[in-house]
Amino acid sequence: MPDAPTATIPSSMLPTDGRFGSGPSKVRPAQVAALAAAGDPAAPVLGTSHRQPPVKNVVRRVRRGVAELFALPAGYEVALGNGGSTAFWEVATASLVRRRAQHAVFGEFGGKFAAATARAPFLEDPQVVEAAPGTVARLDGALGASGGVDVYATPHNETSTGAVAPVAQVPGARADGALLLVDATSGAGGLPVDVADTDVYYFGPQKAFAADGGLWLALCSPAAVERAATVEAGAGPDGRWVPEFLSLTTALANSRADQTLNTPAVATLVMLADQVEWLLERGGLAWSTARCAESAGVLYDWATTRDWASPFVTDAAERSTVVVTVDLDDAIDASAVVAVLRAHGILDVFPYRKLNRNQLRVGVFPAVEPDDVRALVACVDHVVAQLS
Ligand SMILES: Cc1ncc(COP(=O)(O)O)c(C=O)c1O
């Protein structure tokens, strides 16, 4: 039996919604209501064919809404497929890297994509530009050019550490015909971006889009679409066989028809569509990024004014405004704080499992109310005062 929590929080102090996970993250009740409506036998979407108009219309809403949200540049396309961002790493490895990738690695997720291209027997070993967790590694165009790199890859937001890398073109890369792939799984919808600077900006729906996991979405530039077509053509030195499930060209063809290669989780799509439209109604990316920054600001201000807490990311410019990591003094057991919070319905503020820090990690995606973040920090103060 685990020990009973040793501290309590009065219900008057609790946030209205205690979900602060870094993904899956808070789902708004209106999204669940949208699900219920989609299950209404009078006009059903759930439980119907994904090749027929009711589900295809949901996919169309997602694709159009995402295009509007990100002010998609001319010629860019919204593709989607099953398997989440982890699957997209394999799609990119198979369909987009011609010979060699360069990866910025500054945490778990950047490292996983680097491991994927390193495993591919048809690719040269990737270049890995590494930085310690809590800092940011920058892609290196000069190194890439000297090593024949044709894909640059970086996370936008490293969910495992709470460090953010501003999205920018890699100097010289476009002129060399190299692509920039940005893993925006936790950044998309909560962080500013100019998608025109990227060739593929990809993400899952389980963070800022407040849906379930299991899908990947990718905003693809014309150069990325063309690269996939060349690689997958199988002809010439750069061509190869690509399994259908990992074919970006196949995913694009299905997406253009508002479908996916194989059966998607329709409920995820319904929640995703609702969230995209909710963001658009409120002012789109400008609104959501400001809201996330407000919530994150509450946490960083709080952490810097407590002598027992400090932001894990020391460079303020590299601090994420969607996933906030706060180290606690060794005298305070963060796992005990997390346990007390959980016992009171404040959920999932534990650090990334492999980071091994005495830390709180808080997801402040757009669905989270900034006032709930204010309540959260008051609750942490209250708990720490009792545990110390
Ligand atoms: C930055 C980042 N990349 C990739 C992933 C993997 O996403 P998925 O679980 O959709 O495969 C995650 C999951 O948390 C993530 O945060």
The ligand as a MOL file (V3000), in Angstrom:
LIG
                    3D

  0  0  0     0  0            999 V3000
M  V30 BEGIN CTAB
M  V30 COUNTS 16 16 0 0 0
M  V30 BEGIN ATOM
M  V30 1 C 7.9470 16.2930 -29.1660 0
M  V30 2 C 7.2860 14.9400 -29.3330 0
M  V30 3 N 7.5400 14.2190 -30.4250 0
M  V30 4 C 6.9790 13.0230 -30.6270 0
M  V30 5 C 6.1440 12.4640 -29.6860 0
M  V30 6 C 5.5400 11.1220 -29.9330 0
M  V30 7 O 4.2090 11.3050 -30.2930 0
M  V30 8 P 3.2150 10.0860 -30.4490 0
M  V30 9 O 2.9430 9.5610 -29.0870 0
M  V30 10 O 2.0180 10.7100 -31.1420 0
M  V30 11 O 3.8810 9.0810 -31.3090 0
M  V30 12 C 5.8400 13.1700 -28.5270 0
M  V30 13 C 4.9500 12.6040 -27.5090 0
M  V30 14 O 4.7960 13.1080 -26.4190 0
M  V30 15 C 6.4260 14.4460 -28.3460 0
M  V30 16 O 6.1640 15.1600 -27.2600 0
M  V30 END ATOM
M  V30 BEGIN BOND
M  V30 1 1 1 2
M  V30 2 1 2 3
M  V30 3 2 2 15
M  V30 4 2 3 4
M  V30 5 1 4 5
M  V30 6 1 5 6
M  V30 7 2 5 12
M  V30 8 1 6 7
M  V30 9 1 7 8
M  V30 10 2 8 9
M  V30 11 1 8 10
M  V30 12 1 8 11
M  V30 13 1 12 13
M  V30 14 1 12 15
M  V30 15 2 13 14
M  V30 16 1 15 16
M  V30 END BOND
M  V30 END CTAB
M  END
